[in-house]
Amino acid sequence: MIVEAVKVTQVVNVKAYYPTVKEAETAIREGVVRAALILPTNLTQRITHQETLGQWLVDGSDTMVSAALLSLQTMPIAEFAIAGYQPNQTKTFEATLLYNPSQRSAVNIVPGLLGVILTMTMILFTSAAIVRERERGNLELLITTPIHSMELMIGKIVPYIFIGLIQIFIILGLGYLIFSVPINGQISQILLGSLLFIAASLTLGLVISTIAQTQLQAMQMTVFILLPSILLSGFMFPYEAMPMAAQWIAEALPATHFMRMIRGIILRGADLMDMWRDTLWLAGFTVIGIVVAALRFKKNLD
């Protein structure tokens, strides 16, 4: 009855049932769910004594989502109200905010800003790589060199990986020092996850570079990727609140998977194994992107 009443509010979508509190907390840390409703075994006794019916465990790393979920603390349950249930604390449920109990927006924005800046710079750097060589007349030199197309693509992205790592240290360092953004995950996990996203963004830029004919076209195509990455990745709006069609588009963008991954690692203390879906997606995107860019460059040579 309580679960059905929660569904009727249309604030949450019930995705799974967990037998223990520990499993529910693990699901929140891994990003599988955003909140869990813990119902005690003595529910009948609590109704009789006019006590709260249960407790919400809420992922506070996303302030917009947590604010919506906290509104369920005072939700009425008609069936219990008819029976005379009026909780003493004027709250139907207790709520515990995990990972961001003070609901500071900076805690959610800084990791997301890392994804936006890396998307903009990494794609822009490599989107003009091949086009620049063509416009400068250096493409003939690349054709005559004995290196393979795959080697050329890898060589184009390696220098920019170090630039991306420098950006990570600057953004997270300033976020920690100025805004006191907690870093709950391991540094090694943050670096590995960021490397996957940097590589995916660079390979996406290379694919754009093999399609564009001029640097202006490459910049325009980069903006075409950047705007959906900002609007649909979960940086500005909660992913779950978007229409289904927008979610499908978002799932095709590397930024969406990185947003979930980096927030999970930095704020919730998760690791790459916990975020294995996004990890595999970014790794697969990188491999496919390099192969596509190499094949397209070889085709252009012919």
C-alpha positions in Angstrom: 0.0 0.0 0.0 2.8 2.4 0.9 4.7 1.6 -2.3 1.6 2.2 -4.4 1.0 5.5 -2.7 4.6 6.6 -3.5 4.1 5.6 -7.1 1.0 7.7 -7.4 2.9 10.8 -6.5 4.9 10.4 -9.9 8.0 11.8 -8.1 9.7 8.4 -8.2 9.8 5.4 -10.4 10.2 2.1 -8.5 13.1 0.2 -10.2 14.0 -2.5 -7.7 13.4 -4.0 -4.3 16.3 -4.8 -1.9 16.1 -7.2 1.1 18.6 -5.3 3.2 19.6 -1.7 3.9 23.2 -2.4 2.9 22.2 -3.6 -0.6 20.1 -0.4 -1.0 23.0 1.8 0.0 25.2 -0.1 -2.5 22.7 0.5 -5.3 22.7 4.3 -4.4 26.5 4.4 -4.4 26.7 2.7 -7.8 24.1 5.1 -9.3 21.5 2.3 -9.9 18.9 4.2 -7.9 18.7 7.7 -6.6 16.9 6.9 -3.3 15.7 4.0 -1.3 12.6 3.8 1.0 13.4 1.8 4.1 10.3 0.2 5.7 10.7 -1.3 9.2 9.4 -4.7 10.2 7.2 -3.2 13.0 5.2 -1.1 10.6 1.8 -1.9 12.2 3.1 -0.9 15.6 4.5 2.4 14.3 1.1 3.2 12.7 -0.6 2.5 16.1 1.8 4.9 17.9 1.5 7.6 15.3 5.2 7.4 14.4 6.9 7.8 11.0 6.4 4.9 8.7 9.9 4.6 7.3 13.0 6.4 6.1 14.2 7.7 2.8 17.9 7.3 1.9 18.5 10.0 -0.7 21.5 10.6 -2.9 22.2 14.2 -2.1 24.9 14.6 -4.8 22.2 15.9 -7.2 20.5 18.8 -5.4 17.5 19.0 -7.8 16.7 15.3 -7.4 17.2 15.3 -3.7 14.9 18.4 -3.3 12.1 16.6 -5.2 12.5 13.4 -3.1 12.5 15.4 0.2 9.1 16.6 -0.6 7.9 13.0 0.0 8.6 13.3 3.7 5.2 14.9 4.3 3.2 13.0 1.7 -0.2 11.9 3.0 -1.4 8.3 2.7 -5.2 8.3 2.3 -5.7 4.7 3.5 -3.9 5.4 6.7 -5.5 8.8 7.2 -9.0 7.2 7.1 -7.9 4.9 9.9 -6.9 7.9 12.0 -3.1 7.9 11.4 -1.6 11.3 12.1 2.2 11.2 12.7 3.4 13.0 15.8 6.3 14.7 13.9 4.0 15.9 11.1 6.2 13.8 8.8 5.2 10.6 7.2 8.8 9.6 6.5 12.2 10.5 7.8 14.9 11.3 5.3 18.7 11.0 5.3 20.7 12.9 2.7 23.8 10.9 1.7 27.0 12.4 0.2 25.8 16.0 0.3 23.8 16.5 3.5 24.0 20.3 3.3 22.6 20.3 -0.3 25.3 22.6 -1.6 25.0 23.1 -5.4 28.7 23.4 -5.8 29.2 19.8 -4.8 27.1 18.8 -7.8 28.3 21.4 -10.3 32.1 21.1 -10.0 32.3 17.5 -11.1 29.8 18.2 -13.9 31.8 21.2 -15.0 34.8 19.0 -15.4 32.9 17.0 -18.0 31.7 20.1 -19.9 35.1 21.7 -20.1 36.8 18.5 -21.2 34.1 17.9 -23.8 34.6 21.4 -25.2 38.4 21.4 -25.3 39.2 17.8 -26.2 36.8 17.6 -29.2 37.8 21.0 -30.4 41.5 20.2 -30.3 41.3 17.1 -32.5 38.3 18.0 -34.6 40.6 20.3 -36.7 43.6 17.9 -36.6 43.3 16.4 -40.1 41.6 19.4 -41.6 44.5 21.6 -40.5 47.0 19.4 -42.2 44.9 19.5 -45.4 44.6 23.3 -45.4 48.3 23.8 -44.7 49.3 21.5 -47.5 50.9 19.0 -45.1 48.6 16.1 -46.0 50.9 15.0 -48.8 53.7 14.6 -46.3 51.5 12.4 -44.1 50.6 10.3 -47.2 54.2 9.6 -48.0 55.2 8.6 -44.5 55.4 4.9 -43.7 53.2 5.1 -40.6 49.8 3.4 -40.6 46.6 5.3 -40.4 45.9 3.8 -37.0 49.3 5.0 -35.7 48.6 8.4 -37.1 45.3 8.6 -35.2 46.8 7.5 -32.0 49.7 10.0 -32.4 47.2 12.8 -32.9 45.4 12.2 -29.6 48.3 11.3 -27.3 49.6 14.9 -26.8 46.2 16.2 -25.8 45.7 13.6 -23.2 48.3 15.4 -21.0 46.5 18.7 -21.5 43.3 17.0 -20.4 45.0 15.7 -17.2 46.2 19.2 -16.4 42.7 20.5 -16.7 41.5 17.8 -14.3 44.0 18.8 -11.6 43.1 22.5 -12.0 39.3 22.1 -11.9 39.2 19.6 -9.1 42.0 21.4 -7.2 40.1 24.7 -7.3 36.8 23.0 -6.5 38.4 21.5 -3.4 40.2 24.6 -2.2 37.6 27.3 -3.1 34.2 25.5 -2.9 35.2 22.7 -0.5 34.0 20.0 -2.8 34.7 16.6 -1.2 36.7 14.0 -3.0 35.5 10.8 -1.6 36.9 8.5 -4.3 40.4 7.3 -4.9 42.6 9.6 -7.1 43.6 6.6 -9.2 39.9 5.9 -10.0 39.3 9.5 -10.9 42.4 9.6 -13.3 41.4 6.3 -15.0 37.8 7.3 -15.4 38.9 10.7 -16.8 41.4 9.1 -19.1 38.6 7.0 -20.6 36.5 10.1 -21.2 39.4 12.2 -22.6 40.2 9.4 -25.0 36.6 9.0 -26.1 36.2 12.8 -26.7 39.5 13.0 -28.6 38.5 10.1 -30.9 35.1 11.8 -31.5 37.0 14.9 -32.5 39.1 12.8 -34.9 36.0 11.4 -36.6 34.7 14.9 -37.0 38.0 15.9 -38.5 37.8 13.2 -41.2 34.3 14.4 -42.1 34.8 18.2 -42.1 36.4 19.9 -45.1 37.5 23.1 -43.4 38.4 24.2 -39.9 35.2 26.3 -39.8 33.1 23.2 -40.5 35.0 21.3 -37.8 34.2 24.1 -35.2 30.6 24.1 -36.2 30.3 20.4 -35.8 32.0 20.6 -32.4 29.4 23.1 -31.2 26.7 20.7 -32.6 28.1 18.1 -30.2 28.8 20.5 -27.3 25.3 21.9 -26.9 23.5 18.5 -26.4 26.4 17.4 -24.1 25.6 20.4 -21.8 21.8 20.2 -22.0 21.2 16.4 -22.1 24.0 14.9 -20.1 22.6 15.7 -16.7 24.7 18.7 -16.0 21.9 21.2 -16.1 18.8 19.1 -15.8 18.2 15.7 -14.1 18.5 12.9 -16.6 15.4 11.1 -15.3 13.3 14.3 -15.8 14.0 14.4 -19.5 11.7 12.9 -22.2 12.5 9.4 -23.4 13.7 10.6 -26.8 16.1 13.0 -25.1 17.4 10.2 -22.9 18.1 8.1 -26.0 20.1 11.0 -27.5 21.9 11.5 -24.2 23.0 7.9 -24.0 24.9 8.3 -27.3 27.0 11.1 -25.9 30.2 10.4 -24.0 29.5 13.3 -21.6 26.4 11.6 -20.2 28.3 8.5 -19.1 31.2 10.6 -17.8 28.8 12.7 -15.7 27.5 9.6 -14.0 30.9 8.1 -13.6 32.8 11.1 -12.2 30.0 12.1 -9.8 29.8 8.6 -8.6 33.6 8.4 -8.0 34.2 11.8 -6.5 31.0 12.3 -4.5 29.8 8.8 -3.6 33.2 7.0 -3.4 32.4 4.5 -6.1 35.0 2.9 -8.4 35.1 1.9 -12.0 33.8 -1.6 -11.2 30.8 0.0 -9.5 30.2 2.1 -12.6 31.1 -0.7 -15.0 28.3 0.1 -17.5 29.6 3.6 -18.2 33.2 2.4 -18.1 32.6 -0.2 -20.8 30.7 2.2 -22.9 33.5 4.8 -22.9 36.1 2.2 -23.6 34.1 0.7 -26.5 33.4 4.2 -27.9 37.1 5.0 -27.9 38.0 1.8 -29.7 35.3 2.2 -32.3 36.1 5.9 -32.7 39.7 5.3 -33.5 38.9 2.5 -35.9 36.3 4.6 -37.8 38.7 7.6 -37.9 41.5 5.4 -39.2 39.3 3.8 -41.9 38.0 7.1 -43.1 41.5 8.6 -43.3 42.7 5.6 -45.3 39.7 6.0 -47.6 40.6 9.7 -48.1 44.1 8.7 -49.0 42.8 6.5 -51.8 
